[in-house]
Amino acid sequence: MRHGTSDGYSVAAATEALALRQGPPAAVRSALLAARERTLRLAEDFREALGPAPHIPYAAELNPPLWELGHIGWFQEWWIARNPQRHLGIRADPHTARPPSLLAEADRWYDSSRVPHRTRWELPLPDAARTQGYLAHSLERTLHLLDALDAPDDPGLYFFRLAAVHEQMHAEAAVAMAQSLGIPVRENVEPAQVQEAAQLTVGPLRFGLGTSCAGFAFDNELPAHEVELPRYAIDAAPVTWGAFLPFVEAGGYETAQWWTPEGLAWLASLRQRRPAGLHRGAAGWEQMRHGAWHALQPQQVALHLNAHEAEAWCRWAGRRLPTEAEWECAALTQPRFRWGQAWEWTASCFEPYPGFAPHPYRDYSQPWFGSRRVLRGASAATAPLLAHARYRNFYEPHRRDILAGFRSVRSA
């Protein structure tokens, strides 16, 4: 599902993100229906590949496919149909008492805040048909409640918008999981191709970081505040394989001087010192995607690289990763800045903005401050409604399974 283009993120995608964040209930309804259609299509792909009771081996970065399905329905029901304070939006008390679920054991099975990750593989979950029935009934209740709202600034729209973006986040995780496990899916997530581009000079300037517009925002995007940015030059597009592979061929993975101490520790844990899923075939470098080897093209955006690899390449090339403020500023002020081809690692640790206040879904941001790295942009598997220049994605810096790459900066 290609949302980005070689010339920048599409106008249609940007419009869809804005419609979800600031649009009327009808736009939110469309977003919920699109998310569910995608969820069910991916679930069908997994069943076709793995059978009617899809099972995957345990991995710290993954969840069982059936658990993911049930969790999506539970999350929507918990924050909307079962939430007596949904009309308060971000002022709702997350701990208010709730009526029972449509599914008797749903809280015991699907509450990600209380169900330990390792135990999800042993839970006596309902089969696929019963799980999808639960999703259908919870969505029916959600849409009924949504149709009672009629204003884009109604505080109660917050949870409906949250449910739509939450479901699309899980859909993207399913695509990444399918790619890493060699499971074919119908979505096209072929790497984008970009032209090698000069760097764009930005600043010095004072820039408003974070969301200031009315409508939906994630708590970690708030509050908006101004930052001083010295002059810098940033790549107009993410780094391609044509730029990254010379680092590999020059022995970059065996040369300690390019790596941070954390990067060296991560390298020591590898069996094979090279980018994830790569090998050199008779015709050149190839990458494993969805169970098959694909030849890399020089103009393809380099994907499945972690923050340590991105930083090592930058040191080798005499550059550095951008801060998230530098990335956001360039995305919003530079017409030639192209994004939407990959999640892009930044140099910024995931931390709260000054004056941060958590929203009712307490586990979205706060537990991860200080332990994750910020990524900006969007990948080929990112739903357009999530593709917002101020959106802060965040992962542990060693993760290679996500559709992530990077761009670089030269300081003035």
N, C-alpha and C positions, 0 to 999 in steps of 0.2 A: 504494500500500500504506500505508494510514493506520494509524499506530501510536499517535499522540498523540490527545488529545481536547481539547475546549475547556476542560474542567475540570481538566486536568493529565495527566501521563503515565499511561497505563493501568496498572492493577494487573497485568494479564496480561503486559505488556511488562516491567515491573520484575521479575516472577517469572522470566521467561525469561532475563533478564540474570543474575540470581542463580544460576539453574540451570546456566548455562554456566560461570560463575566458580567455583562451589562444589559443583556437583552431581556425581552419579555418572557413570561411563562411559556409561550408557544415555542420559543427558541430552546428553552431548557427541555421541554418535552421532546423535541426533535433530537436533542443530544442524548437523552436517556434511551430513546428507541434505537438510535444508531449504535450506542454502546452495547445494548443488549443483542442486537443483530450480530455484531462482531464477536461478542462473547460466545454465542451459540455456534457460530461458524467455526471458531477455533476449537471449541469443544468437540465438534463433529470431526475435525481434522485429527485430533488426538485419539478419538475412538477408532477411526479408520486405521490409524497407525499402530495403536496399542491394544485394541480390543474394547469390548463393551465396559470393562472395568479397568480403565487405564491406570497402570502402575509404573512408577519410575523409581530408580534406586534413591536412597537418601542422599541428599547433598545440602550443605549448610545454606546455599544461596537459593534453593528451590523450595516449592511446596507441592504436595501431591495434587494432580489435576482435579480430582473430585473435591478435595478440600477447597481449592481455589474457587470452584463454582459455588459451593455452598457459602463460602465466606462473602462472596459478592452479594448474594441475596440477603444474608444476615446483616451485613453492613448497611444496606439500603433500608431494611426493615427497622433496624435498631435506631437509626438517626432520623427516620421519617415517620413511618406508621406507628412505631412504638414510642415515639418521643413526644411526651405531652407538652414540652416547651419548644417545639420546633418553630413556633411562630416568633420566638425571641431571637432567632438567628444566633449570632456569635455571643449573645448575652445569656444563652441557655445554660442551665446547670447540667453538666455531663453526668452527674451522679443521681439525677432525679429518678424516682422509682418508675419502672416501666411495666406494662402489661405483658402477658406471656407471648412468646413467638408463635407463628403459624406452625412451626415445627418444634415439637416438644423438647428435643435435646439440642436445639440450635445454639443456645448460649454455651453449653458445655463443649460443643464441637468447634464452633467457628469464631469465637471471640479471640482475636489475635493478641489482645492484651493479656489474656489469662491462660490461653492454651499453649503450653511450651512447644517450641518448634519441633523438637525431636519426636514428640508424642503424636504428631499429626499423621504419621505413617501407620500407626497402630489403632487409630480411632475406628469404631464400628460405624462408618459413615453410610448414609443411604446410597442406593445405586444411582446410576446416571438418570434414569427416568424419574425417580422420586425427587432427586435434586433439582432437575429442570422444572418439575412441577412446582417446587417451592419457589424457584426464581420467578416463574410466571405469575404465581399468586401474589408475591411481594411486589412485583412491578405493577400489577393491576391496582393494588392498593395505593401505591405511590402515585400513579397517574391520576387516580380519582382525587387524591388530596391536592395534587398540583393544579388540577383544573378548577379548583375553588379559588385560586389566586389570580389576580388580574393586573398587577402592577410590577414593573421591573425593579422597583426599589422596595418591594415588600421584604422585610427582614427574613421572613420564613422561606424565601427562595434559596437562602444560603445552603441549607442541607440538601435540597434537590440538586443544586449545582455541584456540591461536594460529592454526592453519590455518582453523578455522571463522570466527573474527572477520576474518581476512585476506580470505577469500573474500567475506564480506558487505561489507567496505569497498570491494572492487572492484565489487560489484554496485551499490552506491550511486553510485560514480563513473560507472558505465555509465548509470544513470538520469539523472544530471546532464548527461552528455555527450549523451544522446538529446534532452534538453530544449533544450540550447543549439544543437544542430544541426537541430532541427525533425524528429526521428525519433519517430514514434508508438510507444509501448510500452503494454503492458496494465496496468501498475501505475498506480494512482490517486495522483498527487502534487499534487492540488489544494490550494491554500493553506488552512490552517485558519482558522476565524473565532473570535475571542475577544471577550468583552465588555470594554469599556474599564474598567480597574480602578484603584483607588487604590493608592498605594505601601504597602509593608509595612515597618514599622520593625523593625530588627534591632540587637541589641547595646546597649552595648558588651559584648564577651565574648571569651573565649579559645576558639579553635576548632581542632579536630584536622583539618588539611588532609591529604588523601591517603589511600591505602588502608592499612588496618591489619588487615583480616580475612584469615583463611587462605583459600587457593585461588588462582585466577588473578588476576593484576594486570599491567598494562603497566608496563614499567620506569620510565616517566616519572611514574607515580602513586606511586612509592616514593622514600624511606621516608616514612611518615606522620610529621607533625610539627605542633606547635602554633604558631598565629599569633595575635597580638592584633588584634582588629577593633574600631575605634571605632564609635560609633553611626552608622547610615546608614539611608536609606529607599530601597527598591528596588522597581521596577515588579513587580506581581504577574503580568504577562503581557508577552510581547514587544510591541514597538511595531507598530501597525497602519498600513495605508495612510491611514486617516482621520486619523491623527496626523502621518504623514510628508509627505503630499502638500501641505499648506499651506506647508511649508518650500520645496518645489519652486516652488509658485505665487508665493511671496514673493521669488523670485529668489535662493534660497539657493545655487544652483550658480554664480551670477555674483558673489557677495559674498565677497570674500577673507577678511574678518574671522572667518568661521566655520570656516576650514580651517587645518589644521596645515601647516607647510612641506612635509611629505611629501604631504599631500593636495593642496596647490596644484600640486606637480610632477606628480602623477597627473592632475589636472584639465587641465593644459596639454597632456597627451598625447591628450585626447579630441577626437573630431570633433564630438560632440554632447553638450552638457552637461545630462544628465538621467540618472535611474536606468536601468539596463540593460534594453533591450528595451521601453521605455515610449514611448507616443506618446498624443497627445490626439485622440480620435476625436469623432464627432458626439455620442455619448452619454456622453462623459467619458474618463477615463484608462483605457488598455488596456495589457496586457503580453503580449509574445510568449512563448508556451510551446508546445513540441512542434509548431512550425510554424503555429500559429493565434493570432489575437488574442483575448484574454480580458478582459472588463470587470473592473476592480478594484472590490471592494466595501470600504466604509469599515472594516468589522470584520475584514477579512482581514489576517493577519500579513504585514507587508512583507518580501518576499524578494528575493534577488539584489542585495543591497546589500553593499558592501565596508566594511572598517573605516574608511576615510577618510570615506565618506558617513555612517556611523553617528556618528563623532566630530563631524562638521560639524553634524548635526541636534542632537546633544546640546548643543553650544555655543549654537546658535540658541535652544534650548528652556531654557537655563540649567541644564543637567544635565551628567552625564558617564557614560561607560561604567563598569560595575562591574569590579572586579578579579576574577580567577578565584576567589580565596578568598571574596570577598563573594558571588559567584554560588553557589558550592558550599555555603556555609553556609546561605544562604536556601533552597536546594533541599532541604536535609536537615533544616531546623529549622522551616520555615514551611508549615503545611498548605495555605495559600491560594496558595502559589507554584506557578504553572502553567508547565510546560515540556514540550517534545516537539513543538513546532510549527515549530521552525527551529533550525539551528545559530546560536548567538548569539556575536557578537564580544565580547571582553572588552578591558579596558585592559592586560592582562598580556602581556608578551613571553614566548614559549615558551622557558623556561629550566629546567635541572635543579633538582629539589628538593635541599636540603642533604643530602649523603651519598649522592647518586645513584650507582648502579652499573649499567652496561648489561647487559641480558640477551643471550643468544646471538645474537639477530637484531640485530646491531650497528647496522644502517642504519635501524632504526625511529625512534629518537629523536635520538641523539647528533649526527648530521650537521646537524640542523635547528635546534639550539639557537641562539638569538640572531637568527635570520633569519625567524622565523614569529611569528604572533600566535595566542594561545590562543582557541579557541571552545569553548563549553560547550553542553550540551543534546542535541538530536537533531532530525532533520528528518522529513518524511513519508516519505522514502526510506530512512531508517535502520532496519536490522534491529533488532528488540527486544532481541536478545542484546547489542547494543552500547550500548543506552540505559541508561547507568549514571551516576548523579549525579557520580561522581568521575572519569569518563572525560575525558581532555584531547585534544580535537581541535586541529589546528593547520594554518594556511595562511598564505601570504603575504598581507599586508593589502590588496593591490590586487585580489584575486580576487573576481569577481562571478558566476562560473559556478556556484558551489556554492549550495545551498539555505540561505542564511544571512541572518539579520536581526540584531536586537539588542534589548536592553531598557536602561533608564537608571536612574541612581541620583542621589539628592540627598544630599550629606553633611550631617550634623547641624551 
